[in-house]
Structures are given as structure tokens and as C-alpha cells.
Amino acid sequence: MPKPCPKSNFARRHLACVQHGPNCITYSMAAGISERISAFVEALPLKPGLRVLEIGCGPGVAARAVARRIGDGFILAIDRSENAIQLARAGSADEIASGRLDFRQVAIEDFILLPGDALFDIAFAMRVGALDGRHPDAGRAALAHIKAVLKPSGRLFIDGGDPLKEIDLVRGLPS
């Protein structure tokens, strides 16, 4: 867990501090992590060794933060946008090289495991229309695909809570 920056005049968490490195609690904004994303990632029940799926990864900010928290685990981050995946890969060279992170261009409604892929422990999404109620038909397809790639004990988290909420995969409702 990051420590408060002894040199910082800021009381709030996640304000910019580049001098004191990643152990400084104010480092994350300088590393490109917004308070919203940082709070969401911190609230996920992450631990070393987990396999995690991020849905709608955009430029990969949350995926990189998760990769740092799961030790020898693995995160696959997907997005329907080719541009987003290119940006995510460009900003994640170290994590990709370590084998802890990978990206694929695919919409969640079309996502399937590739040969050799293992099931995931956790899936999460922030501001994904197929999972926040904006697109009900896509949401039903997305939930079916998510269920198919999660372990039986797998869990799905989306934004919209404080800072996240869990979706009951049996009923497709927030728990």
C-alpha cells in the first residue's frame, strides 16, 4: 500500500508526486491514474496469482494498475477500439514483456477464449455501455460471454457503485 508523501503539502490521495516514486501515495496521478480509476482498482478484491479480465480497457491505465497488484497473476484487457488497443500496448511495454498483461481488440459481446486460455477469476468494466444498461441487447450478449470465460466462482464488477458494484451473474443484476 502506498504511503503518504512526506514532502507533499496535499492531504488528498493520488495527487501528483513524481519525486518519491510509486511508494508515494501521491504518485498515481503523476503516473496517469485518475482518482476514479485508482479508487475502483483499489476496491477490487485483487491478490497475487489471479487471472483478471478488463472489459473496455481504453488506453490501459487500469490494466497496468491491476498488473502491479496481482504479482505473478495475469490480466487480459480488451477493447473494441483498435486505437485504444494500440495506445494501451504502447504504454504497457514493461507489463507485456513480463507476461503479466496482454491486450486484444474485441467487443465483449464477441469475446471468447482462445485455445490455451484459462478461465478468469475476476472481470471488471468501467463505463462500458453493454454493462451499464445503455444497450440492453448488447448487455445480455455481454453477460453470456463473461459467464463463459469466468471460473464458476468468478466475479464481475462494474462502476456505478461507491466506487464499484458486483453483478450477480446468475440473474445479471447488481448484488
Buried (B, 14 or more C-beta within 10 A) or exposed (E): EBEEBEEBEBEEBBBBBEEBEEEBBBBBBBBEBEBBBBBBBBBBEBEEEBBBBBBBBBBBBBBBBBBBBBEEBBBBBBBBBEEBBEBBBEBBEEBBEEEBBBBEBBBBBEBEBEEEEEBBBBBBBBEBEBBBEEBEEBBEBBBEBBBEBBEEEBBBBBBBEEBBBBBEBEEBEEE
